[in-house]
Amino acid sequence: MLDLLDDYLARERESDFVWGEGNGDCILFLIGWGKLIKGVDFGVSWRGLYHSKEEARALLERRGGLIAHMVEYLGAPRMGSPAVRGDVGILQTRDWTFGMIFDGHSWAMRDHPKGVRHLRIGVDCVWSMGFGG
């Protein structure tokens, strides 16, 4: 039986990776899930403003980074407890910041050129979405 998270991930698996459009990149993938759960689209201030990794990086830098945006959107990240199904997380690497959704077993993120990739890794910050599905 599919629930809201399963349905979201299934739809996104069929979608192309597109910088700055829809839920097409790792930033908007995370924000799109938040819109379903919270009912507020915090992607309005992101969609259509960048069309490449370089433009996304410049926008993130001007806005203080994805973590700062998520703190504004969802409050302080949860510290000291493991992620639960439906939570969102951010992994920062030397080269990029990735937004991901925890499916209960692994972290789902947008994949290029199409779909969703699942990784069993640790993330830097986790926010509870109150999904509990």
PARO-307030 format. One record per atom (N, C-alpha, C): residue in three letters; y negated, z negated, x negated. Coordinates in steps of 0.1 Angstrom, whole numbers, plus 5000, padded with zeros to 4 digits. Last residue first. Example, Ala and Ser with C-alpha at 12.3 -4.5 7.8 and 13.67 -1.06 7.14 Angstrom:
PARO-307030
SER502249294872SER501149294863SER500049214871ALA505749224868ALA504549224877ALA503349224868
***
This chain:
PARO-307030
GLY491749134951GLY492749214958GLY494049224951GLY489349004942GLY490648924945GLY491749004952PHE486549034941PHE487449124948PHE488749054952GLY484448934927GLY484848864939GLY485848944948MET483749024903MET483249104915MET483649034928SER482748864874SER483548864886SER482948944897TRP482449024843TRP481748974855TRP482748974866VAL482748984808VAL483449004821VAL482548944832CYS482449124775CYS481849054786CYS482549084799ASP484249254757ASP483249154752ASP482649064763VAL487749284761VAL486449324763VAL485449214759GLY490949384747GLY489949274751GLY488549344753ILE493249614762ILE492349564751ILE491649444756ARG494949854773ARG495249704772ARG494449654759LEU493550104793LEU493750044780LEU494049894781HIS493650404811HIS493950264811HIS494250214797ARG491350654822ARG492250604812ARG492450454813VAL490750894846VAL490550754842VAL491650724832GLY489151224848GLY490051124852GLY489650984847LYS488351454822LYS488551424836LYS489351304837PRO488051494795PRO487051564804PRO487251524819HIS487451154793HIS486851284792HIS487951384789ASP487650884816ASP488150954805ASP487551094805ARG486450564825ARG486350704826ARG486950774814MET488950294825MET487650354821MET487650504824ALA490549994832ALA490350134835ALA488950174831TRP492549764815TRP491149804818TRP491149954820SER495449624831SER494749684820SER493349714824HIS496349464852HIS497149474840HIS496449534828GLY494249454870GLY495249344871GLY496249344859ASP492349634864ASP493249664875ASP494349564877PHE488949604856PHE490349544854PHE491149574866ILE486849854845ILE487349784856ILE488749734853MET484149914821MET485549924826MET485749834838GLY481950074799GLY482049994812GLY483450024817PHE481150074765PHE482050124776PHE482050024787THR478950184741THR479250074751THR480050124762TRP479450294707TRP479150314721TRP479450184729ASP479850254679ASP479250384684ASP478850384699ARG480950004676ARG479850044667ARG479050164673THR481349894710THR481849934697THR480649964688GLN481749674736GLN480849734727GLN481549764714LEU482849674768LEU483349664755LEU482349744746ILE482649494798ILE481949584789ILE482549564775GLY484049484832GLY483849434818GLY483149544809VAL484749354864VAL484249454855VAL483949394842ASP487549274885ASP486449244877ASP486049354869GLY489949364897GLY488649404903GLY487449364895ARG491849094888ARG491849224893ARG490549254901VAL490248894863VAL491148914874VAL490949044880ALA490048784829ALA489648874839ALA490748874850PRO490148434819PRO490548574819PRO490048654831SER487348234809SER488548254818SER488848404818GLY485048224793GLY486148124791GLY487348134801MET482448324814MET482948294801MET484148204802ARG481048594832ARG481948474832ARG482448454818PRO477548684827PRO479048714826PRO479848584827ALA474948624850ALA475548594837ALA477048634838GLY474248894873GLY474048764868GLY474848744854LEU474449154882LEU475449064886LEU475248924881TYR471949284873TYR472749334885TYR473649224891GLU471249164849GLU470249184860GLU470949214874VAL473649204836VAL473149064838VAL472149064850MET473649484834MET474649414842MET474349264845HIS471549524817HIS471449584831HIS472449504839ALA472449394794ALA471249354800ALA471149404815ILE474649564789ILE474849424792ILE473649364799LEU473449804782LEU474249794795LEU474449654798GLY470049794769GLY471549794768GLY472249774782GLY467349814771GLY467949684766GLY469449684765ARG466250054779ARG466449944789ARG467149824784ARG466350214756ARG465050184763ARG465150064773GLU469150224753GLU468250154743GLU466950124749LEU469850374775LEU470450244773LEU469550164763LEU468550614769LEU468150544781LEU468650394780ALA469850694745ALA468450664745ALA467950584757ARG472450724755ARG472250624745ARG470750594745ALA472050944773ALA472550814778ALA472250704768GLU471351134754GLU470351094764GLU470750964770GLU473851154740GLU472551114733GLU471551064743LYS475551234760LYS475751104754LYS474451054747SER473751384787SER474551394775SER474651244769HIS471951364807HIS472951464809HIS473851484796TYR470051134827TYR470551174814TYR471751274817LEU469251084853LEU468251064842LEU468751104828GLY471151104872GLY470251214871GLY469251204860ARG471350754877ARG471850884880ARG470750994879TRP469850514873TRP470550574862TRP470850724865SER468950394896SER467950404884SER468650464872VAL471150394911VAL470050484915VAL469050504903GLY473050214906GLY473150334898GLY471950434901PHE473250004922PHE472349984911PHE472450104902ASP473649994955ASP473750094944ASP472750074933VAL475449744971VAL474049784966VAL474349884954GLY477849654979GLY477049724989GLY475649764984LYS479849534963LYS478549454966LYS477649524976ILE481949714962ILE482149574964ILE480949504969LEU480749974958LEU481749954969LEU481949804972LYS479049914936LYS478449954949LYS479449934961GLY480949864916GLY480049754921GLY479449794934TRP481950124913TRP482850024918TRP481949904923GLY479550234902GLY480150284915GLY481050194921ILE479350104878ILE478350074888ILE478850124902LEU481550214864LEU481450074866LEU480450034878PHE480750484864PHE482050444869PHE482050294873LEU478350474850LEU478350494865LEU479650464871ILE479350434824ILE478350344830ILE478350354845CYS481150644820CYS481650504819CYS480650404825ASP480550894845ASP480650844831ASP480950704831GLY480450964873GLY481051054863GLY481151004848ASN479850904898ASN480450804890ASN481050854878GLY477051114898GLY478051044906GLY478550924900GLU475851174865GLU476051214879GLU477151144886GLY475751114837GLY474551084846GLY474751134861TRP478151334826TRP477051244822TRP476051234833VAL481151354840VAL479851424840VAL478851314837PHE484551414843PHE483551334835PHE482251414835ASP485851484876ASP485451524862ASP484451424856SER488351314894SER486951354892SER486651394878GLU490751204898GLU490651344901GLU489251404899ARG490350934893ARG491251004885ARG491151154886GLU488750864915GLU488150884902GLU489050954892ARG490750824934ARG489650924936ARG489050954923ALA492150604922ALA492850734925ALA491850844927LEU490150404921LEU490750464909LEU491450594911TYR489750364949TYR488650404940TYR489250474928ASP492350284957ASP491750404963ASP490650454954ASP492650044943ASP493650154941ASP493050284945LEU490549904955LEU490549934941LEU491450054937LEU491349884982LEU490049944978LEU490049984964ASP494949954982ASP493749874986ASP492449944981LEU497950104993LEU496750114985LEU495650014991MET501250004992MET500050005000MET498750004991
***
